[in-house]
Amino acid sequence: MATRKICGATTRTGERCIGRPMKNGRCRMHGGKSPGAPRGNKNAWKHGKYSAWAKAVRDLAAREGAN
């Protein structure tokens, strides 16, 4: 018999979950549908001192690279 993929997480009763994974490889009961929050802090680039400085550095590097 071919082995099928199962979740294998420990359930509340202490047994192993035999649920099949979804397309994303996670069990619908123990892994969730979402892979989680996006990585990184994309809001930091919308405002603030650092984003203005980083933009100035990129613009300067682009101008120097064009010469």
PDB file of N, CA, C, O and CB in Angstrom:
ATOM      1  N   MET A   1       0.826  -1.172   0.000  1.00  0.00           N
ATOM      2  CA  MET A   1       0.000   0.000   0.000  1.00  0.00           C
ATOM      3  C   MET A   1       0.880   1.247   0.000  1.00  0.00           C
ATOM      4  O   MET A   1       1.819   1.354   0.788  1.00  0.00           O
ATOM      5  CB  MET A   1      -0.945  -0.009   1.201  1.00  0.00           C
ATOM      6  N   ALA A   2       0.573   2.172  -0.874  1.00  0.00           N
ATOM      7  CA  ALA A   2       1.361   3.398  -0.957  1.00  0.00           C
ATOM      8  C   ALA A   2       1.063   4.281   0.253  1.00  0.00           C
ATOM      9  O   ALA A   2      -0.083   4.398   0.685  1.00  0.00           O
ATOM     10  CB  ALA A   2       1.062   4.158  -2.276  1.00  0.00           C
ATOM     11  N   THR A   3       2.110   4.896   0.788  1.00  0.00           N
ATOM     12  CA  THR A   3       1.896   5.766   1.937  1.00  0.00           C
ATOM     13  C   THR A   3       1.338   7.100   1.471  1.00  0.00           C
ATOM     14  O   THR A   3       1.827   7.684   0.503  1.00  0.00           O
ATOM     15  CB  THR A   3       3.206   5.970   2.727  1.00  0.00           C
ATOM     16  N   ARG A   4       0.326   7.571   2.156  1.00  0.00           N
ATOM     17  CA  ARG A   4      -0.242   8.862   1.813  1.00  0.00           C
ATOM     18  C   ARG A   4       0.204   9.880   2.855  1.00  0.00           C
ATOM     19  O   ARG A   4       0.500   9.521   3.994  1.00  0.00           O
ATOM     20  CB  ARG A   4      -1.792   8.789   1.726  1.00  0.00           C
ATOM     21  N   LYS A   5       0.249  11.125   2.469  1.00  0.00           N
ATOM     22  CA  LYS A   5       0.660  12.164   3.399  1.00  0.00           C
ATOM     23  C   LYS A   5      -0.473  12.445   4.381  1.00  0.00           C
ATOM     24  O   LYS A   5      -1.640  12.528   3.996  1.00  0.00           O
ATOM     25  CB  LYS A   5       1.063  13.451   2.643  1.00  0.00           C
ATOM     26  N   ILE A   6      -0.118  12.587   5.632  1.00  0.00           N
ATOM     27  CA  ILE A   6      -1.090  12.943   6.652  1.00  0.00           C
ATOM     28  C   ILE A   6      -0.513  14.073   7.492  1.00  0.00           C
ATOM     29  O   ILE A   6       0.686  14.348   7.449  1.00  0.00           O
ATOM     30  CB  ILE A   6      -1.456  11.715   7.538  1.00  0.00           C
ATOM     31  N   CYS A   7      -1.383  14.722   8.254  1.00  0.00           N
ATOM     32  CA  CYS A   7      -0.972  15.856   9.082  1.00  0.00           C
ATOM     33  C   CYS A   7       0.000  15.403  10.168  1.00  0.00           C
ATOM     34  O   CYS A   7       1.135  15.874  10.229  1.00  0.00           O
ATOM     35  CB  CYS A   7      -2.201  16.536   9.716  1.00  0.00           C
ATOM     36  N   GLY A   8      -0.449  14.491  11.019  1.00  0.00           N
ATOM     37  CA  GLY A   8       0.419  13.962  12.065  1.00  0.00           C
ATOM     38  C   GLY A   8       0.488  14.802  13.323  1.00  0.00           C
ATOM     39  O   GLY A   8       1.200  14.438  14.259  1.00  0.00           O
ATOM     40  N   ALA A   9      -0.242  15.933  13.379  1.00  0.00           N
ATOM     41  CA  ALA A   9      -0.229  16.761  14.582  1.00  0.00           C
ATOM     42  C   ALA A   9      -0.920  16.031  15.719  1.00  0.00           C
ATOM     43  O   ALA A   9      -1.774  15.175  15.486  1.00  0.00           O
ATOM     44  CB  ALA A   9      -0.908  18.119  14.323  1.00  0.00           C
ATOM     45  N   THR A  10      -0.556  16.365  16.946  1.00  0.00           N
ATOM     46  CA  THR A  10      -1.193  15.761  18.102  1.00  0.00           C
ATOM     47  C   THR A  10      -2.526  16.463  18.343  1.00  0.00           C
ATOM     48  O   THR A  10      -2.574  17.689  18.440  1.00  0.00           O
ATOM     49  CB  THR A  10      -0.277  15.848  19.359  1.00  0.00           C
ATOM     50  N   THR A  11      -3.599  15.699  18.438  1.00  0.00           N
ATOM     51  CA  THR A  11      -4.926  16.252  18.658  1.00  0.00           C
ATOM     52  C   THR A  11      -5.181  16.432  20.147  1.00  0.00           C
ATOM     53  O   THR A  11      -4.326  16.106  20.970  1.00  0.00           O
ATOM     54  CB  THR A  11      -5.999  15.349  18.034  1.00  0.00           C
ATOM     55  N   ARG A  12      -6.353  16.948  20.494  1.00  0.00           N
ATOM     56  CA  ARG A  12      -6.706  17.154  21.901  1.00  0.00           C
ATOM     57  C   ARG A  12      -6.764  15.853  22.674  1.00  0.00           C
ATOM     58  O   ARG A  12      -6.504  15.821  23.876  1.00  0.00           O
ATOM     59  CB  ARG A  12      -8.034  17.862  22.007  1.00  0.00           C
ATOM     60  N   THR A  13      -7.105  14.785  21.981  1.00  0.00           N
ATOM     61  CA  THR A  13      -7.182  13.480  22.655  1.00  0.00           C
ATOM     62  C   THR A  13      -5.819  12.826  22.792  1.00  0.00           C
ATOM     63  O   THR A  13      -5.705  11.775  23.423  1.00  0.00           O
ATOM     64  CB  THR A  13      -8.115  12.552  21.900  1.00  0.00           C
ATOM     65  N   GLY A  14      -4.790  13.418  22.219  1.00  0.00           N
ATOM     66  CA  GLY A  14      -3.448  12.870  22.310  1.00  0.00           C
ATOM     67  C   GLY A  14      -3.081  11.954  21.163  1.00  0.00           C
ATOM     68  O   GLY A  14      -1.952  11.467  21.099  1.00  0.00           O
ATOM     69  N   GLU A  15      -4.021  11.708  20.250  1.00  0.00           N
ATOM     70  CA  GLU A  15      -3.755  10.855  19.092  1.00  0.00           C
ATOM     71  C   GLU A  15      -3.196  11.686  17.944  1.00  0.00           C
ATOM     72  O   GLU A  15      -3.191  12.916  17.994  1.00  0.00           O
ATOM     73  CB  GLU A  15      -5.037  10.120  18.648  1.00  0.00           C
ATOM     74  N   ARG A  16      -2.734  11.005  16.928  1.00  0.00           N
ATOM     75  CA  ARG A  16      -2.201  11.685  15.747  1.00  0.00           C
ATOM     76  C   ARG A  16      -3.327  12.045  14.793  1.00  0.00           C
ATOM     77  O   ARG A  16      -4.247  11.251  14.597  1.00  0.00           O
ATOM     78  CB  ARG A  16      -1.158  10.805  15.035  1.00  0.00           C
ATOM     79  N   CYS A  17      -3.268  13.231  14.195  1.00  0.00           N
ATOM     80  CA  CYS A  17      -4.276  13.647  13.219  1.00  0.00           C
ATOM     81  C   CYS A  17      -4.018  12.880  11.925  1.00  0.00           C
ATOM     82  O   CYS A  17      -2.877  12.780  11.473  1.00  0.00           O
ATOM     83  CB  CYS A  17      -4.237  15.204  12.976  1.00  0.00           C
ATOM     84  N   ILE A  18      -5.082  12.338  11.329  1.00  0.00           N
ATOM     85  CA  ILE A  18      -4.926  11.595  10.078  1.00  0.00           C
ATOM     86  C   ILE A  18      -5.481  12.378   8.894  1.00  0.00           C
ATOM     87  O   ILE A  18      -5.715  11.820   7.822  1.00  0.00           O
ATOM     88  CB  ILE A  18      -5.621  10.237  10.176  1.00  0.00           C
ATOM     89  N   GLY A  19      -5.691  13.687   9.101  1.00  0.00           N
ATOM     90  CA  GLY A  19      -6.212  14.527   8.031  1.00  0.00           C
ATOM     91  C   GLY A  19      -5.219  14.684   6.891  1.00  0.00           C
ATOM     92  O   GLY A  19      -4.008  14.743   7.107  1.00  0.00           O
ATOM     93  N   ARG A  20      -5.746  14.750   5.683  1.00  0.00           N
ATOM     94  CA  ARG A  20      -4.887  14.957   4.520  1.00  0.00           C
ATOM     95  C   ARG A  20      -4.570  16.438   4.366  1.00  0.00           C
ATOM     96  O   ARG A  20      -5.397  17.280   4.717  1.00  0.00           O
ATOM     97  CB  ARG A  20      -5.554  14.410   3.239  1.00  0.00           C
ATOM     98  N   PRO A  21      -3.408  16.768   3.855  1.00  0.00           N
ATOM     99  CA  PRO A  21      -3.071  18.177   3.672  1.00  0.00           C
ATOM    100  C   PRO A  21      -3.786  18.775   2.468  1.00  0.00           C
ATOM    101  O   PRO A  21      -4.168  18.067   1.537  1.00  0.00           O
ATOM    102  CB  PRO A  21      -1.568  18.340   3.513  1.00  0.00           C
ATOM    103  N   MET A  22      -3.963  20.109   2.506  1.00  0.00           N
ATOM    104  CA  MET A  22      -4.544  20.834   1.370  1.00  0.00           C
ATOM    105  C   MET A  22      -3.447  21.061   0.337  1.00  0.00           C
ATOM    106  O   MET A  22      -2.330  20.566   0.489  1.00  0.00           O
ATOM    107  CB  MET A  22      -5.183  22.200   1.824  1.00  0.00           C
ATOM    108  N   LYS A  23      -3.767  21.808  -0.709  1.00  0.00           N
ATOM    109  CA  LYS A  23      -2.789  22.062  -1.774  1.00  0.00           C
ATOM    110  C   LYS A  23      -1.537  22.753  -1.257  1.00  0.00           C
ATOM    111  O   LYS A  23      -0.446  22.529  -1.781  1.00  0.00           O
ATOM    112  CB  LYS A  23      -3.416  22.904  -2.867  1.00  0.00           C
ATOM    113  N   ASN A  24      -1.679  23.596  -0.228  1.00  0.00           N
ATOM    114  CA  ASN A  24      -0.516  24.299   0.305  1.00  0.00           C
ATOM    115  C   ASN A  24       0.300  23.439   1.260  1.00  0.00           C
ATOM    116  O   ASN A  24       1.287  23.913   1.825  1.00  0.00           O
ATOM    117  CB  ASN A  24      -0.955  25.557   1.010  1.00  0.00           C
ATOM    118  N   GLY A  25      -0.099  22.168   1.453  1.00  0.00           N
ATOM    119  CA  GLY A  25       0.661  21.247   2.284  1.00  0.00           C
ATOM    120  C   GLY A  25       0.303  21.291   3.745  1.00  0.00           C
ATOM    121  O   GLY A  25       0.935  20.609   4.552  1.00  0.00           O
ATOM    122  N   ARG A  26      -0.702  22.081   4.115  1.00  0.00           N
ATOM    123  CA  ARG A  26      -1.085  22.202   5.507  1.00  0.00           C
ATOM    124  C   ARG A  26      -2.421  21.509   5.765  1.00  0.00           C
ATOM    125  O   ARG A  26      -3.278  21.435   4.885  1.00  0.00           O
ATOM    126  CB  ARG A  26      -1.160  23.673   5.910  1.00  0.00           C
ATOM    127  N   CYS A  27      -2.577  21.014   6.963  1.00  0.00           N
ATOM    128  CA  CYS A  27      -3.839  20.414   7.385  1.00  0.00           C
ATOM    129  C   CYS A  27      -4.835  21.541   7.622  1.00  0.00           C
ATOM    130  O   CYS A  27      -4.466  22.579   8.170  1.00  0.00           O
ATOM    131  CB  CYS A  27      -3.656  19.534   8.674  1.00  0.00           C
ATOM    132  N   ARG A  28      -6.082  21.361   7.224  1.00  0.00           N
ATOM    133  CA  ARG A  28      -7.063  22.429   7.398  1.00  0.00           C
ATOM    134  C   ARG A  28      -7.392  22.674   8.858  1.00  0.00           C
ATOM    135  O   ARG A  28      -7.833  23.765   9.218  1.00  0.00           O
ATOM    136  CB  ARG A  28      -8.327  22.102   6.642  1.00  0.00           C
ATOM    137  N   MET A  29      -7.184  21.672   9.705  1.00  0.00           N
ATOM    138  CA  MET A  29      -7.488  21.831  11.124  1.00  0.00           C
ATOM    139  C   MET A  29      -6.295  22.345  11.928  1.00  0.00           C
ATOM    140  O   MET A  29      -6.476  23.091  12.890  1.00  0.00           O
ATOM    141  CB  MET A  29      -7.956  20.514  11.697  1.00  0.00           C
ATOM    142  N   HIS A  30      -5.092  21.959  11.550  1.00  0.00           N
ATOM    143  CA  HIS A  30      -3.927  22.287  12.374  1.00  0.00           C
ATOM    144  C   HIS A  30      -2.934  23.233  11.708  1.00  0.00           C
ATOM    145  O   HIS A  30      -2.067  23.780  12.390  1.00  0.00           O
ATOM    146  CB  HIS A  30      -3.221  21.033  12.749  1.00  0.00           C
ATOM    147  N   GLY A  31      -3.035  23.440  10.408  1.00  0.00           N
ATOM    148  CA  GLY A  31      -2.066  24.299   9.753  1.00  0.00           C
ATOM    149  C   GLY A  31      -2.639  25.616   9.288  1.00  0.00           C
ATOM    150  O   GLY A  31      -1.891  26.569   9.070  1.00  0.00           O
ATOM    151  N   GLY A  32      -3.949  25.694   9.130  1.00  0.00           N
ATOM    152  CA  GLY A  32      -4.581  26.922   8.686  1.00  0.00           C
ATOM    153  C   GLY A  32      -4.489  27.100   7.193  1.00  0.00           C
ATOM    154  O   GLY A  32      -3.641  26.496   6.536  1.00  0.00           O
ATOM    155  N   LYS A  33      -5.370  27.939   6.651  1.00  0.00           N
ATOM    156  CA  LYS A  33      -5.384  28.195   5.217  1.00  0.00           C
ATOM    157  C   LYS A  33      -4.315  29.192   4.809  1.00  0.00           C
ATOM    158  O   LYS A  33      -3.790  29.128   3.697  1.00  0.00           O
ATOM    159  CB  LYS A  33      -6.742  28.698   4.792  1.00  0.00           C
ATOM    160  N   SER A  34      -3.992  30.112   5.705  1.00  0.00           N
ATOM    161  CA  SER A  34      -3.074  31.194   5.379  1.00  0.00           C
ATOM    162  C   SER A  34      -1.646  30.828   5.760  1.00  0.00           C
ATOM    163  O   SER A  34      -1.437  30.169   6.779  1.00  0.00           O
ATOM    164  CB  SER A  34      -3.495  32.483   6.084  1.00  0.00           C
ATOM    165  N   PRO A  35      -0.658  31.237   4.969  1.00  0.00           N
ATOM    166  CA  PRO A  35       0.730  30.995   5.343  1.00  0.00           C
ATOM    167  C   PRO A  35       1.223  31.968   6.406  1.00  0.00           C
ATOM    168  O   PRO A  35       2.351  31.833   6.880  1.00  0.00           O
ATOM    169  CB  PRO A  35       1.615  31.084   4.125  1.00  0.00           C
ATOM    170  N   GLY A  36       0.409  32.943   6.792  1.00  0.00           N
ATOM    171  CA  GLY A  36       0.792  33.879   7.843  1.00  0.00           C
ATOM    172  C   GLY A  36       0.904  35.297   7.319  1.00  0.00           C
ATOM    173  O   GLY A  36       0.585  35.581   6.165  1.00  0.00           O
ATOM    174  N   ALA A  37       1.350  36.155   8.167  1.00  0.00           N
ATOM    175  CA  ALA A  37       1.479  37.561   7.819  1.00  0.00           C
ATOM    176  C   ALA A  37       2.626  37.753   6.821  1.00  0.00           C
ATOM    177  O   ALA A  37       3.563  36.954   6.803  1.00  0.00           O
ATOM    178  CB  ALA A  37       1.712  38.414   9.087  1.00  0.00           C
ATOM    179  N   PRO A  38       2.566  38.794   5.996  1.00  0.00           N
ATOM    180  CA  PRO A  38       3.666  39.054   5.069  1.00  0.00           C
ATOM    181  C   PRO A  38       4.950  39.380   5.831  1.00  0.00           C
ATOM    182  O   PRO A  38       4.910  39.960   6.917  1.00  0.00           O
ATOM    183  CB  PRO A  38       3.305  40.207   4.115  1.00  0.00           C
ATOM    184  N   ARG A  39       6.052  39.013   5.265  1.00  0.00           N
ATOM    185  CA  ARG A  39       7.342  39.258   5.921  1.00  0.00           C
ATOM    186  C   ARG A  39       7.809  40.666   5.657  1.00  0.00           C
ATOM    187  O   ARG A  39       7.497  41.262   4.626  1.00  0.00           O
ATOM    188  CB  ARG A  39       8.398  38.259   5.443  1.00  0.00           C
ATOM    189  N   GLY A  40       8.554  41.185   6.595  1.00  0.00           N
ATOM    190  CA  GLY A  40       9.111  42.523   6.442  1.00  0.00           C
ATOM    191  C   GLY A  40       8.136  43.601   6.885  1.00  0.00           C
ATOM    192  O   GLY A  40       6.954  43.337   7.108  1.00  0.00           O
ATOM    193  N   ASN A  41       8.639  44.801   7.007  1.00  0.00           N
ATOM    194  CA  ASN A  41       7.820  45.930   7.412  1.00  0.00           C
ATOM    195  C   ASN A  41       7.711  46.872   6.228  1.00  0.00           C
ATOM    196  O   ASN A  41       8.532  47.775   6.068  1.00  0.00           O
ATOM    197  CB  ASN A  41       8.415  46.652   8.659  1.00  0.00           C
ATOM    198  N   LYS A  42       6.708  46.666   5.407  1.00  0.00           N
ATOM    199  CA  LYS A  42       6.535  47.483   4.214  1.00  0.00           C
ATOM    200  C   LYS A  42       6.015  48.871   4.549  1.00  0.00           C
ATOM    201  O   LYS A  42       6.155  49.792   3.744  1.00  0.00           O
ATOM    202  CB  LYS A  42       5.593  46.802   3.248  1.00  0.00           C
ATOM    203  N   ASN A  43       5.414  49.039   5.733  1.00  0.00           N
ATOM    204  CA  ASN A  43       4.911  50.354   6.123  1.00  0.00           C
ATOM    205  C   ASN A  43       6.041  51.335   6.422  1.00  0.00           C
ATOM    206  O   ASN A  43       5.826  52.546   6.376  1.00  0.00           O
ATOM    207  CB  ASN A  43       4.009  50.225   7.337  1.00  0.00           C
ATOM    208  N   ALA A  44       7.224  50.845   6.722  1.00  0.00           N
ATOM    209  CA  ALA A  44       8.339  51.725   7.058  1.00  0.00           C
ATOM    210  C   ALA A  44       8.759  52.572   5.866  1.00  0.00           C
ATOM    211  O   ALA A  44       9.361  53.627   6.063  1.00  0.00           O
ATOM    212  CB  ALA A  44       9.523  50.911   7.557  1.00  0.00           C
ATOM    213  N   TRP A  45       8.473  52.164   4.669  1.00  0.00           N
ATOM    214  CA  TRP A  45       8.887  52.907   3.488  1.00  0.00           C
ATOM    215  C   TRP A  45       7.892  53.991   3.099  1.00  0.00           C
ATOM    216  O   TRP A  45       8.166  54.767   2.183  1.00  0.00           O
ATOM    217  CB  TRP A  45       9.082  51.965   2.336  1.00  0.00           C
ATOM    218  N   LYS A  46       6.754  54.065   3.762  1.00  0.00           N
ATOM    219  CA  LYS A  46       5.735  55.033   3.381  1.00  0.00           C
ATOM    220  C   LYS A  46       5.976  56.403   3.999  1.00  0.00           C
ATOM    221  O   LYS A  46       5.527  57.410   3.453  1.00  0.00           O
ATOM    222  CB  LYS A  46       4.374  54.528   3.780  1.00  0.00           C
ATOM    223  N   HIS A  47       6.667  56.458   5.112  1.00  0.00           N
ATOM    224  CA  HIS A  47       6.886  57.716   5.786  1.00  0.00           C
ATOM    225  C   HIS A  47       8.112  57.597   6.672  1.00  0.00           C
ATOM    226  O   HIS A  47       8.588  56.494   6.938  1.00  0.00           O
ATOM    227  CB  HIS A  47       5.653  58.126   6.604  1.00  0.00           C
ATOM    228  N   GLY A  48       8.608  58.701   7.116  1.00  0.00           N
ATOM    229  CA  GLY A  48       9.682  58.676   8.095  1.00  0.00           C
ATOM    230  C   GLY A  48      11.033  59.094   7.550  1.00  0.00           C
ATOM    231  O   GLY A  48      11.259  59.179   6.343  1.00  0.00           O
ATOM    232  N   LYS A  49      11.904  59.345   8.484  1.00  0.00           N
ATOM    233  CA  LYS A  49      13.239  59.847   8.181  1.00  0.00           C
ATOM    234  C   LYS A  49      14.066  58.830   7.384  1.00  0.00           C
ATOM    235  O   LYS A  49      14.744  59.196   6.424  1.00  0.00           O
ATOM    236  CB  LYS A  49      13.964  60.209   9.473  1.00  0.00           C
ATOM    237  N   TYR A  50      14.009  57.569   7.777  1.00  0.00           N
ATOM    238  CA  TYR A  50      14.834  56.567   7.112  1.00  0.00           C
ATOM    239  C   TYR A  50      14.449  56.403   5.646  1.00  0.00           C
ATOM    240  O   TYR A  50      15.325  56.303   4.787  1.00  0.00           O
ATOM    241  CB  TYR A  50      14.719  55.232   7.830  1.00  0.00           C
ATOM    242  N   SER A  51      13.157  56.376   5.350  1.00  0.00           N
ATOM    243  CA  SER A  51      12.745  56.158   3.968  1.00  0.00           C
ATOM    244  C   SER A  51      13.177  57.324   3.084  1.00  0.00           C
ATOM    245  O   SER A  51      13.549  57.114   1.929  1.00  0.00           O
ATOM    246  CB  SER A  51      11.226  55.965   3.887  1.00  0.00           C
ATOM    247  N   ALA A  52      13.135  58.551   3.608  1.00  0.00           N
ATOM    248  CA  ALA A  52      13.591  59.708   2.831  1.00  0.00           C
ATOM    249  C   ALA A  52      15.096  59.602   2.573  1.00  0.00           C
ATOM    250  O   ALA A  52      15.566  59.893   1.473  1.00  0.00           O
ATOM    251  CB  ALA A  52      13.259  61.035   3.572  1.00  0.00           C
ATOM    252  N   TRP A  53      15.849  59.182   3.602  1.00  0.00           N
ATOM    253  CA  TRP A  53      17.294  59.050   3.442  1.00  0.00           C
ATOM    254  C   TRP A  53      17.625  57.939   2.440  1.00  0.00           C
ATOM    255  O   TRP A  53      18.492  58.111   1.583  1.00  0.00           O
ATOM    256  CB  TRP A  53      17.962  58.762   4.804  1.00  0.00           C
ATOM    257  N   ALA A  54      16.938  56.811   2.549  1.00  0.00           N
ATOM    258  CA  ALA A  54      17.207  55.689   1.657  1.00  0.00           C
ATOM    259  C   ALA A  54      16.865  56.044   0.216  1.00  0.00           C
ATOM    260  O   ALA A  54      17.572  55.640  -0.708  1.00  0.00           O
ATOM    261  CB  ALA A  54      16.418  54.457   2.097  1.00  0.00           C
ATOM    262  N   LYS A  55      15.794  56.790   0.018  1.00  0.00           N
ATOM    263  CA  LYS A  55      15.435  57.208  -1.334  1.00  0.00           C
ATOM    264  C   LYS A  55      16.501  58.136  -1.907  1.00  0.00           C
ATOM    265  O   LYS A  55      16.844  58.033  -3.085  1.00  0.00           O
ATOM    266  CB  LYS A  55      14.064  57.904  -1.339  1.00  0.00           C
ATOM    267  N   ALA A  56      17.023  59.035  -1.087  1.00  0.00           N
ATOM    268  CA  ALA A  56      18.075  59.950  -1.549  1.00  0.00           C
ATOM    269  C   ALA A  56      19.337  59.173  -1.928  1.00  0.00           C
ATOM    270  O   ALA A  56      19.989  59.483  -2.925  1.00  0.00           O
ATOM    271  CB  ALA A  56      18.400  60.998  -0.459  1.00  0.00           C
ATOM    272  N   VAL A  57      19.674  58.165  -1.128  1.00  0.00           N
ATOM    273  CA  VAL A  57      20.859  57.349  -1.430  1.00  0.00           C
ATOM    274  C   VAL A  57      20.669  56.583  -2.736  1.00  0.00           C
ATOM    275  O   VAL A  57      21.596  56.503  -3.542  1.00  0.00           O
ATOM    276  CB  VAL A  57      21.149  56.364  -0.276  1.00  0.00           C
ATOM    277  N   ARG A  58      19.478  56.017  -2.958  1.00  0.00           N
ATOM    278  CA  ARG A  58      19.199  55.295  -4.203  1.00  0.00           C
ATOM    279  C   ARG A  58      19.271  56.215  -5.408  1.00  0.00           C
ATOM    280  O   ARG A  58      19.827  55.851  -6.444  1.00  0.00           O
ATOM    281  CB  ARG A  58      17.827  54.636  -4.140  1.00  0.00           C
ATOM    282  N   ASP A  59      18.700  57.425  -5.270  1.00  0.00           N
ATOM    283  CA  ASP A  59      18.728  58.379  -6.378  1.00  0.00           C
ATOM    284  C   ASP A  59      20.158  58.788  -6.707  1.00  0.00           C
ATOM    285  O   ASP A  59      20.524  58.897  -7.877  1.00  0.00           O
ATOM    286  CB  ASP A  59      17.890  59.617  -6.042  1.00  0.00           C
ATOM    287  N   LEU A  60      20.969  59.014  -5.667  1.00  0.00           N
ATOM    288  CA  LEU A  60      22.367  59.392  -5.884  1.00  0.00           C
ATOM    289  C   LEU A  60      23.135  58.251  -6.568  1.00  0.00           C
ATOM    290  O   LEU A  60      23.916  58.489  -7.490  1.00  0.00           O
ATOM    291  CB  LEU A  60      23.040  59.761  -4.538  1.00  0.00           C
ATOM    292  N   ALA A  61      22.907  57.024  -6.114  1.00  0.00           N
ATOM    293  CA  ALA A  61      23.586  55.876  -6.706  1.00  0.00           C
ATOM    294  C   ALA A  61      23.162  55.690  -8.161  1.00  0.00           C
ATOM    295  O   ALA A  61      23.976  55.312  -9.004  1.00  0.00           O
ATOM    296  CB  ALA A  61      23.292  54.604  -5.898  1.00  0.00           C
ATOM    297  N   ALA A  62      21.902  55.951  -8.454  1.00  0.00           N
ATOM    298  CA  ALA A  62      21.424  55.820  -9.834  1.00  0.00           C
ATOM    299  C   ALA A  62      22.062  56.868 -10.733  1.00  0.00           C
ATOM    300  O   ALA A  62      22.412  56.578 -11.877  1.00  0.00           O
ATOM    301  CB  ALA A  62      19.896  55.943  -9.889  1.00  0.00           C
ATOM    302  N   ARG A  63      22.217  58.098 -10.214  1.00  0.00           N
ATOM    303  CA  ARG A  63      22.858  59.147 -11.007  1.00  0.00           C
ATOM    304  C   ARG A  63      24.330  58.863 -11.240  1.00  0.00           C
ATOM    305  O   ARG A  63      24.840  59.109 -12.334  1.00  0.00           O
ATOM    306  CB  ARG A  63      22.699  60.488 -10.325  1.00  0.00           C
ATOM    307  N   GLU A  64      25.030  58.345 -10.220  1.00  0.00           N
ATOM    308  CA  GLU A  64      26.440  58.021 -10.366  1.00  0.00           C
ATOM    309  C   GLU A  64      26.638  56.834 -11.309  1.00  0.00           C
ATOM    310  O   GLU A  64      27.624  56.779 -12.044  1.00  0.00           O
ATOM    311  CB  GLU A  64      27.058  57.721  -9.000  1.00  0.00           C
ATOM    312  N   GLY A  65      25.709  55.896 -11.287  1.00  0.00           N
ATOM    313  CA  GLY A  65      25.799  54.734 -12.148  1.00  0.00           C
ATOM    314  C   GLY A  65      25.542  55.069 -13.619  1.00  0.00           C
ATOM    315  O   GLY A  65      26.009  54.362 -14.511  1.00  0.00           O
ATOM    316  N   ALA A  66      24.805  56.140 -13.863  1.00  0.00           N
ATOM    317  CA  ALA A  66      24.506  56.535 -15.245  1.00  0.00           C
ATOM    318  C   ALA A  66      25.696  57.218 -15.910  1.00  0.00           C
ATOM    319  O   ALA A  66      25.792  57.251 -17.137  1.00  0.00           O
ATOM    320  CB  ALA A  66      23.296  57.464 -15.277  1.00  0.00           C
ATOM    321  N   ASN A  67      26.599  57.762 -15.103  1.00  0.00           N
ATOM    322  CA  ASN A  67      27.766  58.475 -15.666  1.00  0.00           C
ATOM    323  C   ASN A  67      28.828  57.537 -16.139  1.00  0.00           C
ATOM    324  O   ASN A  67      29.865  57.978 -16.634  1.00  0.00           O
ATOM    325  CB  ASN A  67      28.359  59.413 -14.650  1.00  0.00           C
TER     326      ASN A  67
END
